[in-house]
Amino acid sequence: MSGTGLTTKTALFTILLTLLTLSTVLLALLSFSGYRAAVNHLADQQTQALMTASRLVQQSESMVASSALLLLADTHASRRRAVFEITDRSEWIGRLTDALQQYRNHDRHFAELTQARFALAENLQHLDTLVGERINLLGRLEQAPAGDELPALRQLEQRLRQGVEINRRLSRDLSVAVGFHIHDIRNGILNTVAQLNTDIERRERQLLLIAAAALLMVVITVVYIHRTIVHRILALQRAISHERPRPEYVVVQGRDEISDMARSVRNYIEKIGKNEARILNMNQKLHFMANHDALTGLYNRHHFEHHVQALRLRAPDSHLCLAMVDIDFFKSINDRFGHDAGDRVLTQVAATFISVLPPSTLVARFGGEEFAILFTGTSAEQARQALEHLRGQLAGTPLEPHDLRVTLSGGLACDYRPADIGLALKAADTALYQAKHQGRNRIVLASPLHTA
C-alpha cells in the first residue's frame, strides 16, 4: 500500500503557506482597490481636466494668430479663409470650455471664462465686419480715387486698431481665466499624490510584515522539500540519465510516494530492456519495407526518388543514364498460369537484375512488370551494353514454373543531370514505347538531350 506521510506533510506546509499568501494578496487587493480609485480619479477627472485646460490655452493663443491673419487680409477670399480658421478655433474653444466645465462642475469661477469666450467671439465678428468694409473701401479707391474716401479710411483704421486692442485684452483675460483652473487642477493633483504616498507607506509596512512571515514559511518548506523530495528525485534522475539505464541503478527507499515512483521506474526499465531488441528489429524491418518492394526485394519508387534527390544535392553536375524496362507479354503469363506464377517470374527477373547489372546500378520496381534502372558514372554505350547483356541473359534462361522464357523491352535515356530526372523518365518511357512498337525484346536508345 502506498505511503501517505509525504502527502500529509506537504499538504500541511502548503496550507500554511497558502494562508499567508492569501493574507498578503487580500491586503494587496484592498490597497490596490484604493489606489485604483485614486488613480482613476486622477486620470478621468483631474488629468483630463488639466489636459483640456492646456489645450484651451493653446487654442486661445492660436486665436490671436488667426486674428492677425484677418487683419492682414487684403481680399475677401483671404478674409473668408481667416474667418473660417477663426470660426474653427472658436468652436474648439467652445467645446474645450464645455468639457472643462464638465470636469469641474463644482467650480465657481466659470463665469469669467465664459464671459471672456463670448466677448472674444463677438469682437472677432466685429473685426471681420470692419476688415470687410476696409477691403471694399480700398477697392473703390483703386478704381476711382476720391478725396472724401480717405477720411473714411483713416477712421476705419482707427476703429480696427481699437478692435485689435480689445481682442488682445479679451484673449489675455481668457488665458488668465484658464490659467486659474490649471493652477487649481495642479494643486488638486499634488494633494492627491501626497495622500497616495502616505497611504502607500502605511500599506508597505503591513505587507512587509506579512511577506517576512511568508518568506520564513517558504524557507522552511524549501528545506523540507529539498531533503525529502528533491534529493531523492535527483538520485532517481541520475539513475535514469545513463545512456543505458539498468534496474539496479534505481534505489528504492522508504514507503512513500517517491518510493512507489522509483519502484515503477525500475519496473519500466526492466520492460524497456526486454522490448528494446524487439523494437530495433521492427525498425529495421520497417525501414526495409519503406524503401523496398515487398515482392521482389528491389528498391521501390520512393527510394528511387529519394536517391535522385540526394544526387541532386550531392552531385548536381553528374551525368546519369536512366532505363525503363518491362517484361514482354507479362499479362499473358498471369492469364495462362495465374498470378502466383507471375509473382515467381517477377522475383526471378529481379534476381537476374541484381546478378547481371553492375553493383553501382540502382534497380527499382516502379509497379507491375515495369522497372527503372539508374546508371551513374557510366557512358551511354556502357549502359546500353549492360542492358543488352541483361536482355540476352534473361531471354536465354528458362524460368520457373513451366520453364517459361521471358524477354525484356527497354528504353534508355543518357547524359541527363539529376535535376532533369523528370525529362529522363519521359525520354526513357518514349524509347520503351518505341521498343514495344518495333517488336519487343530490344533496347532503344532515346535521342540525346540538347541543353544550352
Secondary structure, 3 states (H helix, E strand, C coil): CCCCHHHHHHHHHHHHHHHHHHHHHHHHHHHHHHHHHHHHHHHHHHHHHHHHHHHHHHHHHHHHHHHHHHHHCCCHHHHHHHHHHHHHHHHHHHHHHHHHHHHCCCCCCHHHHHHHHHHHHHHHHHHHHHHHHHHHHHHHHHHCCCCCHHHHHHHHHHHHHHHHHHHHHHHHHHHHHHHHHHHHHHHHHHHHHHHHHHHHHHHHHHHHHHHHHHHHHHHHHHHHHHHHHHHHHHHHHHHHCCCCCCHHHCCCCCCCHHHHHHHHHHHHHHHHHHHHHHHHHHHHHHHHHHHECCCCCCEEHHHHHHHHHHHHHHCCCCCEEEEEEEECCHHHHHHHHCHHHHHHHHHHHHHHHHHHCCCCCEEEEEECCEEEEEEECCCHHHHHHHHHHHHHHHHCCCECCCCECCCEEEEEEEEECHHHHHHHHHHHHHHHHHHHHCCCCCEEECCCCCCC
